[in-house]
Amino acid sequence: MPPLTSRHLVYLGLGTNLGDRLNNLERARILIQERIGPVRIQSSVYQTEPWGLKDQPEFYNQVLLLETGLAPPEVILDVILHIEKEMGRIRHLKWDRRLIDIDILFFDREVLQLDRLTIPHPLMEKRNFVLAPLAEIAPDFLHPVLEKTIRELAQTSTDLLKAEILAS
C-alpha cells in the first residue's frame, strides 16, 4: 500500500500578454492539473494594465486554487518553471511581456523565504492584477504575514491600474 501523502492547498497566479492569451491560460491550467494537481476553483479571467513596464500589451490574469500532494513548495516551483519553459516563455527584463507567467501566491498558510522562492508572493498586496481575481475566489483567506483578508487587501489597495473581468 502506498504511503499516505498530505494534501496541500495552493493558490497560483497566472498571467499572459503575448499570443493567444486565452489559449495560453487554458494550456497552462491543463498542464498544471496534469503535473501538480486538480484545480478546485478558478477565477474569472481579468484584463489588466501592465505593472512595471508600461509600453506593452495588456495582460490576461487568473488565479487558481488547486490541491496537490507535491511538497515542499520548491518542488512545485520546479514544475512551474518547466511548464513555463515548455510553453515558450523566455525571460528578459523584469516585468516584461510574457507568453505565460505562473506564480505561487500561497502554499497552505506557510511563510517561506528562500533565495529563489518567497511565500506568500511578495508585493501581491500592491497589485490589483493579483488581488482582483484572488478576492473573487478567496475573499476571506487570511494573508499569513499581513493578517488581513484578501477582501481587505483588495479594498485598501493603492494600485490604480485597471483589473476588470474580461467580457465573454
QUIWO-V440169 format. One record per backbone hydrogen bond with DSSP energy under -1.0 kcal/mol. NH is the residue of the N-H (numbers start at 1). CO is the residue of the C=O. If there is no record, write none. Layout:
nh->NH co->CO
nh->NH co->CO
This chain:
nh->8 co->68
nh->10 co->66
nh->11 co->106
nh->12 co->64
nh->13 co->103
nh->14 co->62
nh->15 co->101
nh->16 co->60
nh->17 co->98
nh->21 co->19
nh->24 co->20
nh->25 co->21
nh->26 co->22
nh->27 co->23
nh->28 co->24
nh->29 co->25
nh->30 co->26
nh->31 co->27
nh->32 co->28
nh->33 co->29
nh->34 co->30
nh->35 co->31
nh->36 co->32
nh->37 co->32
nh->40 co->65
nh->41 co->65
nh->43 co->63
nh->46 co->61
nh->47 co->164
nh->48 co->59
nh->49 co->162
nh->53 co->51
nh->56 co->54
nh->59 co->48
nh->60 co->16
nh->61 co->46
nh->62 co->14
nh->64 co->12
nh->65 co->41
nh->66 co->10
nh->67 co->38
nh->68 co->8
nh->75 co->72
nh->77 co->73
nh->78 co->74
nh->79 co->75
nh->80 co->76
nh->81 co->77
nh->82 co->78
nh->83 co->79
nh->84 co->80
nh->85 co->81
nh->86 co->82
nh->87 co->83
nh->88 co->85
nh->89 co->84
nh->96 co->93
nh->101 co->15
nh->103 co->13
nh->105 co->11
nh->106 co->11
nh->108 co->9
nh->110 co->107
nh->112 co->119
nh->114 co->117
nh->119 co->112
nh->121 co->105
nh->124 co->121
nh->126 co->123
nh->127 co->124
nh->130 co->127
nh->131 co->127
nh->132 co->128
nh->134 co->130
nh->135 co->131
nh->136 co->132
nh->137 co->133
nh->138 co->134
nh->141 co->138
nh->143 co->148
nh->147 co->143
nh->150 co->141
nh->151 co->139
nh->153 co->149
nh->154 co->150
nh->155 co->151
nh->156 co->152
nh->164 co->47
nh->166 co->45
